[in-house]
């Protein structure tokens, strides 16, 4: 119903499809040295001016039944509007045209109206009155693009010829007369593609202004050179503006981490989904993220306690799960490669196949060794080798899968499982379909593999093993061959699993559940994570950073201050831990390191008590850290009873806020723990 030139509000089509097609077409035209023009059209108040009679006629001609057409007529014609007068609605009145914005039906109906413009331009091109940009013609399939539509965002591509511009003007006039939608030519742009000598006269024919490349289309750069740094200026400005608005807020590191992962890291995602990010831009964005996380903004410098690579590690391996931009960019671009093999009929895929060619049964495009220009596919296709490691194939007809070279009968191709037979094969590039035979009387297929020599007696066991192995993988279906994504049980590609597959494997284990899985405030979990990594700014770490200090523990004044000493083995810390163990009625020997303590903190109680027990180590260490900082920075030394009370109050507040206790006061809470 909705042809391939429209990509808005249609399942399986994406916004970026149009951006990719437009950039590839511009790249082909610029490299051909044939002058052309791009018209970016602005449709005035698109939804408000739709002609109802035109819409109902379209529905009828497209085959919608009488009942459906009657429903649509009722939906669009019974709308009542009201006007606010001094803040109160006054009266109701109907309308004679237009669609309601926000109505779930309006996008579909508007697409059908825009189909009028698409068909008019398509017919004009078929009659030879305009000529679109040729994307490519490899494989004997010429693909020309004369227009792309995304809702009311429209671009038209043609030669830089006055007669073609004149025909476009007539098409727009017909479109307005039929549908009621007016193209605001004063806000539209005509952009030269290549060297166009008489650009202003062409723009005057259409009564629009002259633009230049690169320009914005659907919020993305159009016609920008590959890896051009200025493409990313808008992304950097967004991040800097967002950071400036947060500067006045007093945020803990836990709060900063939440904003970083939920908001800041998502700002460049739209660009990363299509453009290859330059390393210098990635480093600059990561620097902004690092400074924000650790609290250093502007001229203020703060210590970055943990390396950025470790912060970008997955949470189960001791990181914070912040996205590594370069790897995330590769994962997002990998989605295009997967779609190329899976979406044979989509317009964007046909454009790429016609321009670059295809190989390996159509799973990927051919390598391109020319210059990048403003095309995007060369940068995207460079990730195929990495993606292929995560893919196996499911054989149906077998016409797209290579028998020896592809992974279709396990995680290893047959050429590696049976190298002798591969070397003796008459056709090492053969597809599965070509090495199978079907008898005239039966639909059952059998293997028919040919070798260029007979095998020796000592080689026969390998041959027998080969055919026995193949028998369990004999395709007996007429369905299409498909790709299978190994990282997911469903076999369908997703960016998240590919991102994790791209990350360097690590054997480091970390007690992340006791840190991030408990219901503690984010700032306390962040501090505990830092302490578990041995990175809190105790005297030993400060001296490693060049500070000259006495180095004694301000709590016990007897030992050298380290993170493990301060939080576990200091006299005050040991007394507080003993208080906790007595409260829960357990006996415990403290280990040497904070990390070991968290590894060994098991659940030994009922569900409710276990939740409180899991909160205890985080609350103990946070209370000790708060007391230590008071003694150093405020010169206030509180008695041990005050530290006990502070810990108990913190544990009570956390437990009560999550419903882990029914106690109404701190004394009742402490008593309930001792009784339990």
N, C-alpha and C positions, 0 to 999 in steps of 0.2 A: 504493500500500500504506500509506504513512504520510501522513495528511492534512495540510493546510496549517497546522493549529493547532500542529503540532510542528515545531520548527526545529533540533533538535539532531541531529548526525551524519547529515544528509541532504544529498546533493550539490546545490549551487545555492542552498541556504538558509544564512543566516548568523545568528550570535548576535544581532547588532544589529537584525535584522528584528523580533524580538519586542519589543525596547526601543522602537523607533520606533512600532510598532502600539500598544503600551500607552500611551505618552505622547500619541499623537494621540487615542485613545479617551478618556483622562482629560480632555484639553483640550475635546473635544466635549461631554462630560457636564458639565464645570464651566461652560461657556458656555451650556448649556441650562437651568441653574438647577434641574435635576431631581436630587434627592438620590440618591446611590447608594453602594455599598460595594465595596471591593476586598479580596479575601481572598488573602493570600499563605500558601501551605500548605507545611509542612515534612514531608517523607516520611522516616520514621525508618529508618535503615540500609537504604536503598532496594534495593541489589543483593542483600543478604544474605537477604531474606525472600520472594523471589519463589517463588510456588507452581508447581512443575513441571507438575502436571496441567493447571493453567490455561494455562500457556505452550504445552504440546503441543496442547491443544484449540484454542487460537487459531491455531497454525500449520496445523492441519488445516482449520479453517473458512476461512482466508485462501487456501486453494488450494495449499498446499505438498504435494508428493508424499510417498508413504509412505517412500521412501528418505531424503529430506531430513529428515523428522520423526524417523526412526530415528537418523540421524546426530546430530541435535540432542539427542535423548534420551541417546545414548551420551556425548556431549561433556559434558553437564551432570551426569550421574548417576554417572560413574566417577571423579569428583574425589576425591583423598585429601589429608587435612590432617595436619599434625604440629605438636606443641607444643614450644617450646624450654624445656628444664629445665636450669637452670644453664648456659645458653649452648649446649646440645647438643640436637638434635631427638630426641624420645622417642616412638616408636610412630606409627602412622598410623590415621586413622579417616575414615569417609565422612560424607556429609551427606544430608539429606532435602529440602533446599530451597535456594534462593539461586543466584546467578550469581557467577562468579569476577571480581573487579575486575582490570582489566588484560588480560583475555582480549579478543582482537579481535572475537569474536562477541558478547560481552556487551552492548555498546551497542545493536546492532540488536535483540537479543532483549528488552532492557529497553524500547526504544521500542514494541515490539509490546505489551508488558504495559501500558505507560502509555496505549496506545490504548484500553484498556478504560475508563479514567477519561474520556478525551476523548469516547468514544461515549456513555457514560452522561450526561455533561453536555449533549452535543448533543441527545440524545433528550429530556432534561428540558426543554430550551429549546424544542424543536419542539412539545412538549405544552403549552407556555404556562405551565409551572410556575415557570420563572425567565425573566428578561428581561435579556439582555446590554446592553452600552453600544452605542448607535448611533453609528458613526463618521461616517456621512454617507449621503445618498440622492440625490446629483446624478446626472443621466442616467438616472433611473428605477431604479437599482440600489441598494437599501438593503443596507448591510453592518452587521451587528451582531456584536459580539465578546463571547462569554460566558466564554471561558477561553483561556489561552495556556500551552503546555507547552514547556519546554526541559529535556530529561532529567527530573530530579526536581524542578526549579524550576517551580512551578505557581502561576498566579494565576487567580482566578475573579472575574468582574465581574457584578454584578446590582443591582437596585433595592434601596433601603433598606427592605425589607419583611420582617416576621418570617416570613411563610409561605414566601418565597423562601429565606431562610436555613435554614429547617427542611428544605426539599427538598434543599438542598446537603448538609446533615448526613446525610440518608438516602442520598444518592448516595455519600458518603464511606464510610458503613458498608457499603454493598453492594460498593464497590470493595475494601475490606479483606477482606470475606468471600470474594470471588472470587479475588483475586490474592495475598492474604497480606501485602500492603503496608499498613503502618499509618501513618496521618497523625497526626503528633504535634501535636495541637491546642494543647498548652501552649506550644509554640514557634512556632505559627502566629500570624498577625496579621490583624486586620480593620481596615481603614482607611476612614474616612469620605471620601466624594468629594462636595464641596459641603456644605451645611448639613444635618446629620443630628441631629435633636433627641434621639432615644433610642438613642444608640450603644451604651452599656454593656449594655442588655438584649439587643440583637442579638448582641453579642460573647458574652454568657452562653449564648445558644442554641447557639453553636458551640463553647463552652468554650475560647475563645482570648482573647488579650489585644488591647487596642486600640492601634493605631499611628497615625501621622500622616504626612501628606505634607509635604515630599518624603521619599522613602524610597529604598533601594537595591534594584535588580532586575538580576540578572546583572552586578553590579558597576558599574552605571550609575545615575545619579539618575533617579527616576521622580516626575513631578509637580512638578519645579522650574520656576520661571519662566525665560523666555527670557533668556539671557546673565546669569543670576544668578551673582554672583562666588563665593558660597559653594560652588557646585557644584565649583569647581576647587581647593578647599582640600585635598582628598585628594591631588590630583596634585602640588601644591606641596609638601605634606608628604613625599611619597615622594621627590621630587627633593632636598629639604633633608636627609632622612635618609641618602640615598645619598651626598651630598656630605660629610656629617659623618663617614661611615665611611671616606672617602678622605682626610680631612684629615691623618691621621697618616702617610700614605704619602708617600715622597719620589718625586715623579713629574716627569719632564721634560715640557716642553711637547708633545713628540711623543706621550708616553704619555697626557697629558691629552686631546689631540686624539682619540686612539683611543677612550678611554673616553667622551668627549663624543658621538662619532658612533655608537658601537656600543651604548651603554647609556643615557646621560643623555637623548639626543634621542628615544629610543624610549618613554620612560616615559609621555608624554602622548598617544601615538598612538591608544590605544583611545578616549579621550574625543574627540580631534580627528576621529575617524571618524564622529561623529554630531552633536556639539555645535559651534556656532559660537563660537570662542574670543573673548572680549572683548579689546580692544586692550590694556587695562591688565594683564590676566593674561599676555598674550603678552610684553609688555615686561618684566614681572617675571621670567618664566621665562628670557627671553633675558639679563637682567642676571645671573641665577645662572649661566648657561652662560658668559657673558663672563668673570665673575670667576674661575670655575673654570679656564677655559682659560689665562688670563694669570697665575694663581697667587694672586690676591687673595681670601682667605677671611676672613670675620668682619671684624675691625677692620683687617686688613692690606690696604693698597692697593698695587696694582702698576699700572704703565703698560700701557694697552691700545694696543699698537703699531699695529694695523691696525683700521680701522673694521669694525663688525659687518656692514654691507651687503657689504663686499668679502669678508669671511670666508664669507658665505653664497653667494657667487658660485660657479659650477661650477669645478672644478679646472682644466679646460683654459683658462679665462679668468682665471686668477690668483687664484681663491678657494680655500677649503678644502672646499667641498662640504657645509658644515653647513646643515641645513634651516632655512629661514625659516619660522617657525611659522604665520604668517598665510597665506602662500602654500601651505604644506603642508596646512593645514586646508581651504583651498579645493579643493585637488586631491583630498583624501580625500572631501569632500562631493560633488565632481563625479561620483564613482562612483555615488552614488545617482541622479543625474539620468540617467546613461547606463543604469543598470538599469531606470529607469522606462520608458524607451522600448523596452527589449529584453525585459523580463520581464512580459508581459501577464497571465499567469495566476497570478502569485504573490499570496499573500494581502496582503502589505504594500502592493503596488501597487494592488490592488483597494480597499483602505482609503483610500489617498491619492486615487485617482480618484473614489471616491464622496464624499469629503469636500470636495475642492477642484475637481473637474471636470477635464476634459482637453481639449486642443486640439491643432491642427497634426497631425491624424491620429493622435493618441494618443501623440505623442513626448514631450509635456510636459504638466504640469498647468496649469490656469488661474492667473493671478496672483490672490493673495489680499490684500485690503486691510484686513482686520480686524486686531485686536490679536494679538500672538504668543501670549499665555497660556503654557501649558506645552507647546504644540505645537512641533514641531521643523521641520516641512516648509517653513514660510514662510522661515526662515533658509536652508535648503538650496536652495530653488528660486531664490533670488536670483542664483545663479551660472550660470543657463542661458545668458545672453547670451555669457559668456566661453567656455563649453563649446562653443557652436554654431559658433564660429570654427574649431574643430578637427574639425568633423564634415562629412562629405558623406554622400549617400544612394545606395544601390544599389537600382535599381528592379526589382521582380519583377512582381507584379500591378499595382502602381501605385496602389492604393487609399488609401495612407497618405502619399504624397508629393505636395506641391503643385507643379504643373507649372511655374508662373512663379516662385515665391518660394523654393523649396528648391534647394540645390546638389546636383543629381543627375546632371548631364552636365558635370562639371568642377568647378573651384573657384569658379565664379562663377554665380549664378542667371541664368536666361534673361531676367528683367526688366532686368538690367543689361547683358547682351550685346545684347539687341534691345529697347531702350526704346520705340521707335516702335510695334512690334507689341504690346508689353505694354499700352500706353495704348489701343490699338484693340481689345483683347480684350474679349469679352462677359462673361467670367467670370475675373477675375484671381485668385480663390482656388481655381480648379479643380484637381482632382487629375489625375494622369497618366491614370488609368483613365477619367475622364470625357471626355478629349479624344482617346480612341482608339475606333475602330470595328472591328467584326469582321463579315465577310460571312457570309451564311447557309451558303454552300457551302464555306467555307474557314475554317480556324482561325487564319489569318494576320491579325494586327492591323495597322491602318494609322492614320495620324494623321487626326483629324477636328476641326480647330481652327476655331472660328467667330470672326469679327470683326464689329463693328457697322457697318462701312462698307467700300466697295470701295477698293482702293489706286490711287493715281495712277501714271502711267507711270514717273516717276522714282523711285517707291518699290518697283517690282517687283524690281530687283536685290537689295534687302534681303530681300524675301519669299523669293526663290529661294535666297539664301544661308541663310536661316533653315531652310527645309525640307531643304536639303542637309545642313546641320549636324545636324538632328534624326535623319536617316536612320540615322546610325551609332550612335545611342543608343536605337533602337526596342526596347522591352522585348518579349521573346518567351517569357517564362517565367511559370509559374503559382506560382512560389515567393513567399514573403512578402518584403515590402520590409524592408530592413535598414539600419542605420547603419554607416558606415565611419569608423574612427578614423584620421585622416590622419597623426599623428605616428608610427604603427607600420605596418610593411609588412603585418602580419597583419590589420590593420583592426580589431583588438580593443582596447578601452580598457584602459589600465593607469595607475595613479596616478603612477608615476615619470615617464612621458613627459608627462603633463599638468602635473606640477610644473615640469618644464623648460620647457614651453610658456608657463607663467605668468610665468616669470622675465623680467625686462626684457632685451631683446636687447642684446648688447654686441659691439663689433668688436675688443676688446682681445685680442691674442694673447700667449701666455705660454709659456715653455719648461718646461711642467709635466712632460714625460716625463723630462727629465734630472734633475728634482728628486724626483719621486714614483715614477718608473718604475724607478729603479735600486735595487739591494739594499743600501741604506744604512740605518743605524739611524734610527728615526723622529725622534729629537731632532735629528740632523744635517740631515735633509731639512727639518724645520721651520725650523731656523736659516737654511738656504740660501734657503728661500722668503721668509723675512723680509728677508734681505739683498738678494735680487733685487728686492724692492719698495722698497728703500732705507729700511727702518724699524728697523734694528738701532740700539741705543743707543750710537752713537759720539758724540764731542763735539759735532758740529754738531746732531744731533737732540736731545741733552740741553739745549743752549743754546736751542733753539727752545721747549723746555718750561719755560724760566725759570731754568735753572741757570747760575750764573756760573762759568765755567771758563777756563783758559788756552787750551785748544783745540788744543794741539800733539799730534802723533802720538807716543805713548809708545814706539813701536818704532824709528822713524828719528830722531825729535826735530828734524825739519827742516821738516815740512809740516803744514798744517791737517788734522785728522783727520776724514775722512768715511768712509762705508762703502766707496766705490769706491777711495779711497786706501789704506785699511787692508788691503783684501783683494786689491788688484791692483797698485798703483803705489808703495807703500812699498818702500824698499830691500830690506828683509827679505822682503816678499811677492814682489817681482820675482825675488829670488834663489831663492826656493822654487819659483816657477813655472818658472824656467830649469832647475832640478834635475829637475822633472817632465818637461819637454819632452826633456831629454837622456836621461832614463831610457827614454822611449818612442821616442826617435830621430826626433822631429819638430821642425820649426821653426814658431814661432808668434809673432805680434805681438799683444800684449794690447790689447783694445779699451778704450774709455774707461770703460765701465760694466759692472758685474757682470751685469746683464740681457743685455747684448750678448754677453758671454763665453758665457753659457749657451745663447743662441740659436745660436751658432756652433760649439758643441762636437759635432762630427760623429763618427760611427763610421767609422774608417778601417782597422780591424784585423780579424782573425779573430774568431769568435764569443766565444771565451774572453777574448782580450785586449781586445775591445771592452767587455765587461762590467767589466773592471778599469779601462779608460780612462774609462768613464762615472762610475766612483766617484771618480776622481782630483780633480775640481774641488771636490766636496763635502768630501773629506778635507782638501784644502789649506786651504779657507776655515775649516773647523772648527779645524784646528790653529793657524792664525793667530789666531783669536778666543780660543782657550784661552790662548795665550801672552800676548796683549794683556791679558786679565783677570788673569793671574798677576802681570804687571808693575804693574798699577794697584792691585789689591786685596791682594796678598800681598807686594808690593815684591821680587819675585824675577825676576831677569833671566837667562834661560838663553842659552847661546851658540847660534849658528845651527845647529851640528851637532846639538844636542839637538832643535831644531825639525824638522830633517830626519828624525831618528830617530823622533820622535813621529808625523810624517806617514806615514812608511813603515810603522811598526807598525800604525797605524790602517787603512791601505789593506790591509795583509797580513791583519789580523784579519777585516775585512769580506769579503775575497776568499776566505779559507779557510773561513769559516762558510757560504758559499754554494757552495763547491766550484768556484770559478773558478781555483784554482791547486792544483797537486800538491806544491808546495814544503812542506817540513816545518819550515823555519826562516826567519827574516827575511832573513839574508844570501842564502840560496838563492832566496828570492822576488825580491829585488832583481836578482840575477844573471839570473834567468829572464826578467825584463822587458827587461833590456838586450840579452840574446842574441836574444830574439824580435824 
